[in-house]
């Protein structure tokens, strides 16, 4: 039996890696197709009407697909975890194909969502089919689904250890003691396949195991700053947009999704006109700021932070199909980089802004998705630098506590719109 499980893990890793590469490349292809090239380069040259037409048209197509097939709506990692717990997947291969297309179209057209949910679904579906093909015992189906989901996450993150920890915190904690080895095998293989085709987030400035205590001291000042932006994001998402959702539900229930789609498409189009860095998944933003590739003035950084918070919140309510992992990272990256710039202006000791860009990315994601271990591992795997890892560990725990005093962090995971009143 365990020989079959080992073989299953290897096959799942290979197949999931291939499908995730196709999903990632499809998203990139659609983005270049819709915006007639690299959107960060072409958007300033495109007609205004066209920039509005792309996100509005795309999200209306996505909402049409959701109306025809409810399973197209994003299955986040929590839903995959529920499927694993109940020993059953709630979607078919047809649902999955439509979900992949809807997710790729959502991300490619500028909506600020990520791709970890569909990736977990891809891996879980593949694992389910391979489990059946190899005639593994039904009692091991939960294990197979966990292996598949973790493989999909590791591949799309192009980050094996972060993918494994993310999957363990969300999906597979019941199996860690007995089956972690199979998760690791499958995730590492899927990562190896994806590594040659997709781009990981790499921090170019790591100094390794040398601790500079000025970064620890600066962290004390950083905690209230990033806590403020966490509260800002949560207040916008859970108060303003939820109220709008309730009002539209009461008055226009049959057409609510299309109205939200039009609102979301118009907002994303406006953000694209201001700056494309305020839209899309956020992968490009994280890469730029943790590696100090492009310098933005402080006022522009603040504007992009606000735009990305709006874009992420609106994308969720507009039914854009995808997760929020990388989108949240991008907001934290901007907050951290801006904080570093302000520190250098106002205080005598100098810090590198890109360090706090990496810290902010991990902390903002870890707090809002309630994944503290994943946040620390993400900081480790991105940077291999104690000056990032230690402040991340301190910050994510304290900010999670502070945010938890005001908000129920479990409600941050994407849910169907009709549950917004709960």
C-alpha positions as CSV (number, residue, x, y, z in Angstrom):
1,X,0.0,0.0,0.0
2,X,2.7,2.5,1.0
3,X,4.6,1.6,-2.2
4,X,1.5,2.7,-4.2
5,X,1.2,5.8,-2.1
6,X,4.8,6.7,-2.8
7,X,4.3,6.1,-6.5
8,X,1.1,8.2,-6.3
9,X,2.9,11.1,-4.7
10,X,5.5,11.1,-7.5
11,X,2.9,11.0,-10.3
12,X,0.8,13.7,-8.6
13,X,3.9,15.9,-8.3
14,X,4.7,15.5,-12.0
15,X,1.2,15.9,-13.4
16,X,0.3,18.8,-11.0
17,X,3.5,20.6,-11.9
18,X,2.7,20.3,-15.6
19,X,-0.9,21.5,-15.2
20,X,0.1,24.4,-12.9
21,X,2.6,25.5,-15.5
22,X,-0.1,25.5,-18.2
23,X,-2.4,27.5,-15.8
24,X,0.4,30.1,-15.1
25,X,1.4,30.4,-18.8
26,X,-2.3,30.7,-19.8
27,X,-2.7,33.6,-17.4
28,X,0.4,35.3,-18.7
29,X,-0.7,34.7,-22.3
30,X,-4.2,36.2,-21.7
31,X,-2.7,39.2,-20.0
32,X,-0.5,40.0,-23.0
33,X,-3.3,39.2,-25.4
34,X,-5.8,41.5,-23.7
35,X,-3.4,44.4,-23.2
36,X,-1.6,43.9,-26.5
37,X,1.7,43.2,-24.8
38,X,3.2,43.5,-21.3
39,X,0.4,45.5,-19.6
40,X,2.9,47.4,-17.4
41,X,4.4,48.8,-20.7
42,X,1.3,49.0,-23.0
43,X,-1.4,50.4,-20.7
44,X,-0.1,54.0,-20.8
45,X,-0.4,53.9,-24.6
46,X,-3.8,52.2,-24.9
47,X,-7.1,54.2,-25.4
48,X,-9.0,54.9,-22.2
49,X,-12.2,53.2,-23.4
50,X,-10.1,50.0,-24.1
51,X,-8.6,50.0,-20.6
52,X,-12.1,50.1,-19.1
53,X,-13.5,47.5,-21.6
54,X,-11.0,44.8,-20.7
55,X,-11.8,44.4,-17.0
56,X,-15.5,45.1,-17.4
57,X,-15.9,42.7,-20.3
58,X,-13.8,40.0,-18.6
59,X,-15.6,40.1,-15.3
60,X,-19.0,40.0,-17.0
61,X,-17.8,36.8,-18.8
62,X,-16.6,35.4,-15.4
63,X,-20.0,36.2,-13.7
64,X,-21.8,34.7,-16.7
65,X,-19.8,31.4,-16.2
66,X,-20.6,31.5,-12.5
67,X,-24.3,32.0,-13.2
68,X,-24.2,28.9,-15.5
69,X,-22.1,26.8,-13.2
70,X,-21.9,27.7,-9.5
71,X,-18.8,25.5,-9.1
72,X,-16.8,28.0,-11.1
73,X,-16.8,30.4,-8.1
74,X,-13.5,30.3,-6.4
75,X,-12.8,27.3,-4.2
76,X,-10.2,28.7,-1.8
77,X,-7.9,26.6,0.3
78,X,-10.5,26.5,3.1
79,X,-13.1,24.9,0.7
80,X,-10.5,22.4,-0.4
81,X,-9.7,21.7,3.2
82,X,-13.5,21.0,3.8
83,X,-13.5,18.7,0.8
84,X,-10.6,16.8,2.2
85,X,-12.3,16.6,5.6
86,X,-15.5,15.2,4.0
87,X,-13.5,12.9,1.8
88,X,-15.2,14.2,-1.3
89,X,-14.5,16.8,-4.0
90,X,-17.5,19.0,-4.8
91,X,-16.6,19.9,-8.4
92,X,-16.0,18.0,-11.7
93,X,-13.3,18.1,-14.3
94,X,-15.6,20.4,-16.4
95,X,-16.0,22.7,-13.4
96,X,-12.2,22.7,-12.9
97,X,-11.5,23.7,-16.6
98,X,-14.0,26.5,-16.4
99,X,-12.6,27.6,-13.0
100,X,-9.0,27.7,-14.5
101,X,-10.2,29.8,-17.4
102,X,-12.3,32.1,-15.2
103,X,-9.3,32.6,-12.8
104,X,-6.8,33.2,-15.6
105,X,-9.2,35.7,-17.2
106,X,-9.8,37.5,-13.9
107,X,-6.1,37.8,-13.1
108,X,-5.1,38.7,-16.7
109,X,-7.6,41.5,-17.0
110,X,-6.2,43.3,-13.9
111,X,-8.2,42.1,-10.9
112,X,-6.1,42.0,-7.8
113,X,-6.4,38.3,-6.8
114,X,-4.0,35.4,-6.8
115,X,-4.0,31.9,-8.0
116,X,-3.4,29.6,-5.0
117,X,-7.1,28.5,-4.7
118,X,-7.5,27.2,-8.3
119,X,-4.0,25.7,-8.0
120,X,-5.0,23.8,-4.9
121,X,-8.1,22.6,-6.7
122,X,-6.1,21.5,-9.7
123,X,-3.8,19.5,-7.5
124,X,-6.6,17.9,-5.6
125,X,-8.5,16.9,-8.7
126,X,-5.4,15.3,-10.2
127,X,-4.8,13.5,-6.9
128,X,-8.4,12.3,-6.8
129,X,-8.1,10.8,-10.3
130,X,-4.7,9.2,-9.7
131,X,-6.0,7.8,-6.3
132,X,-8.8,6.1,-8.2
133,X,-6.6,4.9,-11.0
134,X,-4.1,3.2,-8.7
135,X,-7.0,1.7,-6.6
136,X,-5.7,3.1,-3.3
137,X,-7.9,2.5,-0.2
138,X,-10.7,4.9,0.3
139,X,-9.5,5.7,3.8
140,X,-6.4,7.3,2.2
141,X,-8.3,9.6,-0.1
142,X,-7.9,12.5,2.4
143,X,-4.1,11.9,2.3
144,X,-4.2,11.9,-1.6
145,X,-6.2,15.1,-1.7
146,X,-3.9,16.8,0.7
147,X,-0.9,15.7,-1.3
148,X,-2.5,17.0,-4.5
149,X,-3.5,20.4,-3.0
150,X,0.0,20.9,-1.5
151,X,1.6,20.1,-4.9
152,X,-0.5,22.7,-6.7
153,X,0.3,25.3,-4.1
154,X,4.1,24.5,-4.1
155,X,4.1,24.7,-7.9
156,X,2.2,28.0,-8.3
157,X,4.3,29.6,-5.6
158,X,7.5,28.2,-7.2
159,X,8.5,27.7,-3.6
160,X,8.5,24.2,-2.1
161,X,8.9,24.8,1.6
162,X,6.4,27.7,1.6
163,X,4.0,25.6,-0.4
164,X,4.4,22.7,2.0
165,X,3.9,24.8,5.1
166,X,0.9,26.7,3.5
167,X,-0.7,23.3,2.8
168,X,0.0,22.0,6.3
169,X,-1.5,25.0,8.0
170,X,-4.6,25.0,5.8
171,X,-5.1,21.4,4.7
172,X,-3.0,18.6,6.1
173,X,-2.4,19.3,9.7
174,X,-4.1,16.0,10.7
175,X,-1.6,14.0,8.6
176,X,1.6,15.8,9.4
177,X,2.9,13.2,11.8
178,X,2.3,10.1,9.6
179,X,2.2,11.4,6.0
180,X,4.3,14.6,5.8
181,X,6.9,12.7,3.8
182,X,4.5,12.1,0.9
183,X,3.5,15.8,1.0
184,X,7.1,16.8,0.7
185,X,7.9,14.4,-2.1
186,X,5.0,15.5,-4.2
187,X,5.4,19.2,-3.5
188,X,9.1,19.2,-4.2
189,X,8.6,17.4,-7.5
190,X,5.8,19.8,-8.6
191,X,8.1,22.7,-7.7
192,X,10.9,21.2,-9.7
193,X,8.7,21.0,-12.8
194,X,7.3,24.6,-12.4
195,X,10.7,26.1,-11.5
196,X,11.9,26.0,-15.2
197,X,8.8,27.7,-16.5
198,X,7.4,30.1,-13.8
199,X,9.2,32.8,-11.8
200,X,9.7,32.6,-8.1
201,X,10.2,35.6,-5.8
202,X,13.9,35.9,-4.9
203,X,15.4,38.4,-2.5
204,X,18.8,39.6,-3.9
205,X,20.1,41.3,-0.8
206,X,20.3,38.5,1.8
207,X,23.2,38.8,4.3
208,X,22.3,35.4,5.8
209,X,22.9,34.7,9.5
210,X,24.2,38.1,10.5
211,X,21.7,40.0,12.7
212,X,21.7,43.8,12.7
213,X,19.7,44.9,15.7
214,X,18.7,48.2,14.1
215,X,16.1,46.1,12.2
216,X,14.8,44.6,15.4
217,X,14.5,48.1,16.9
218,X,12.8,49.5,13.7
219,X,10.3,46.6,13.9
220,X,8.9,48.1,17.2
221,X,8.0,51.2,15.2
222,X,6.8,49.1,12.2
223,X,4.2,47.1,14.1
224,X,1.8,50.0,14.7
225,X,2.3,51.2,11.1
226,X,1.4,47.8,9.5
227,X,-1.4,47.3,12.0
228,X,-3.0,50.5,10.8
229,X,-3.0,49.3,7.2
230,X,-4.3,45.9,8.2
231,X,-7.2,47.7,10.0
232,X,-7.7,49.9,6.9
233,X,-7.9,46.9,4.6
234,X,-10.3,45.0,7.0
235,X,-12.5,48.0,7.5
236,X,-12.9,48.6,3.8
237,X,-13.5,45.0,2.9
238,X,-15.8,44.1,5.8
239,X,-17.7,47.3,6.4
240,X,-18.0,49.5,3.3
241,X,-18.2,46.8,0.7
242,X,-20.3,44.5,2.8
243,X,-22.8,47.3,3.3
244,X,-22.9,47.9,-0.4
245,X,-23.4,44.2,-1.0
246,X,-26.3,44.1,1.4
247,X,-28.0,47.1,-0.3
248,X,-27.6,45.6,-3.7
249,X,-28.8,42.2,-2.5
250,X,-32.0,43.7,-1.1
251,X,-32.8,45.7,-4.2
252,X,-31.3,43.9,-7.2
253,X,-30.8,40.3,-6.1
254,X,-31.2,38.7,-9.6
255,X,-28.7,41.1,-11.1
256,X,-26.5,41.7,-8.1
257,X,-23.5,39.8,-9.5
258,X,-23.5,41.6,-12.8
259,X,-23.9,45.0,-11.0
260,X,-20.9,44.1,-8.8
261,X,-19.1,43.0,-11.9
262,X,-19.7,46.3,-13.6
263,X,-18.7,48.3,-10.5
264,X,-15.6,46.1,-10.1
265,X,-14.6,46.4,-13.7
266,X,-15.0,50.1,-13.7
267,X,-12.9,50.5,-10.5
268,X,-10.2,48.2,-11.9
269,X,-10.2,50.1,-15.2
270,X,-9.8,53.4,-13.3
271,X,-6.9,52.0,-11.2
272,X,-5.2,50.8,-14.4
273,X,-5.4,54.3,-15.8
274,X,-3.8,55.7,-12.7
275,X,-1.1,53.0,-12.5
276,X,-1.1,49.3,-13.5
277,X,0.9,48.6,-10.3
278,X,-2.3,49.2,-8.4
279,X,-4.0,46.3,-10.2
280,X,-3.2,42.7,-11.2
281,X,-2.2,39.9,-8.8
282,X,0.7,41.8,-7.2
283,X,3.5,39.5,-8.1
284,X,5.3,42.2,-10.1
285,X,5.0,44.6,-7.2
286,X,6.5,42.2,-4.7
287,X,9.4,41.4,-7.1
288,X,10.1,45.0,-7.8
289,X,10.1,46.3,-4.2
290,X,11.9,43.4,-2.4
291,X,14.7,43.7,-5.0
292,X,14.7,47.6,-5.2
293,X,14.4,47.4,-9.0
294,X,12.4,50.6,-9.5
295,X,12.3,53.6,-7.2
296,X,8.9,55.2,-6.5
297,X,8.5,58.5,-4.5
298,X,6.8,58.2,-1.2
299,X,3.5,59.8,-2.3
300,X,3.3,57.3,-5.2
301,X,3.9,54.4,-2.9
302,X,1.0,55.5,-0.6
303,X,-1.3,55.9,-3.6
304,X,-0.5,52.4,-4.8
305,X,-1.1,51.0,-1.3
306,X,-4.6,52.6,-1.3
307,X,-5.3,51.5,-4.8
308,X,-4.2,47.9,-4.1
309,X,-6.4,47.7,-1.0
310,X,-9.3,49.0,-3.0
311,X,-8.5,46.6,-5.9
312,X,-8.2,43.6,-3.7
313,X,-11.4,44.3,-1.9
314,X,-13.4,45.1,-5.0
315,X,-12.0,42.1,-6.9
316,X,-13.4,39.7,-4.2
317,X,-16.9,41.2,-4.3
318,X,-16.9,41.4,-8.1
319,X,-16.6,37.6,-8.2
320,X,-13.1,37.6,-9.7
321,X,-12.0,33.9,-9.5
322,X,-8.8,33.6,-7.5
323,X,-7.2,33.8,-4.0
324,X,-5.7,36.7,-2.1
325,X,-2.3,35.4,-1.0
326,X,0.0,37.3,-3.4
327,X,-2.4,40.3,-3.4
328,X,-2.0,40.7,0.3
329,X,1.7,40.2,0.0
330,X,1.9,43.1,-2.5
331,X,0.1,45.5,0.0
332,X,2.5,44.5,2.8
333,X,5.5,45.0,0.5
334,X,4.5,48.5,-0.3
335,X,3.8,49.3,3.3
336,X,7.1,47.9,4.4
337,X,9.1,49.7,1.7
338,X,7.4,53.0,2.4
339,X,8.1,52.6,6.1
340,X,11.8,52.0,5.4
341,X,11.9,55.2,3.3
342,X,10.2,57.2,6.1
343,X,12.6,55.8,8.7
344,X,15.6,56.9,6.7
345,X,14.2,60.4,6.5
346,X,13.2,60.8,10.2
347,X,15.7,58.7,12.2
348,X,19.5,58.8,12.5
349,X,20.1,55.0,11.9
350,X,19.7,53.8,8.3
351,X,17.7,50.7,7.3
352,X,17.3,49.3,3.8
353,X,13.6,49.7,2.6
354,X,13.7,46.5,0.7
355,X,14.2,44.6,4.0
356,X,11.0,45.9,5.3
357,X,9.4,45.3,1.9
358,X,10.1,41.6,2.5
359,X,9.0,41.7,6.1
360,X,5.8,43.6,5.2
361,X,4.9,41.1,2.5
362,X,5.1,38.1,4.9
363,X,3.4,39.9,7.8
364,X,0.5,41.4,5.9
365,X,-0.3,38.0,4.3
366,X,0.3,36.0,7.5
367,X,-2.0,38.2,9.6
368,X,-4.9,38.5,7.1
369,X,-4.9,34.9,6.2
370,X,-4.1,33.7,9.8
371,X,-1.0,31.8,8.6
372,X,1.8,32.8,11.0
373,X,4.0,29.8,10.3
374,X,3.7,30.2,6.6
375,X,4.6,33.9,7.0
376,X,7.8,33.0,8.8
377,X,8.7,30.2,6.3
378,X,7.9,32.6,3.4
379,X,10.3,35.1,4.9
380,X,12.9,32.4,5.3
381,X,12.6,31.0,1.8
382,X,12.4,34.3,0.1
383,X,15.4,35.9,1.8
384,X,17.4,33.4,3.9
385,X,18.2,36.4,6.1
386,X,17.7,36.6,9.9
387,X,17.2,40.4,9.6
388,X,13.9,39.6,7.8
389,X,12.9,36.3,9.5
390,X,13.1,37.5,13.1
391,X,11.2,40.8,12.6
392,X,8.6,38.8,10.6
393,X,8.1,36.3,13.5
394,X,7.8,39.1,16.0
395,X,5.5,41.3,13.9
396,X,3.1,38.6,12.7
397,X,2.3,37.4,16.2
398,X,1.7,40.9,17.7
399,X,-0.2,42.3,14.7
400,X,-2.4,39.2,14.6
401,X,-3.2,39.7,18.2
402,X,-4.0,43.4,17.7
403,X,-6.1,42.7,14.6
404,X,-7.9,39.9,16.3
405,X,-9.2,42.3,19.0
406,X,-11.3,44.1,16.4
407,X,-11.9,41.7,13.5
408,X,-12.7,38.0,13.1
409,X,-9.7,37.0,10.9
410,X,-11.4,33.8,9.8
411,X,-13.9,35.9,7.7
412,X,-11.1,37.1,5.4
413,X,-11.1,33.9,3.4
414,X,-13.1,34.3,0.2
415,X,-16.7,33.2,0.6
416,X,-19.7,33.2,-1.8
417,X,-21.3,36.7,-1.9
418,X,-24.6,35.5,-0.4
419,X,-22.8,34.6,2.8
420,X,-21.6,38.1,3.3
421,X,-24.3,38.9,5.8
422,X,-23.1,36.2,8.2
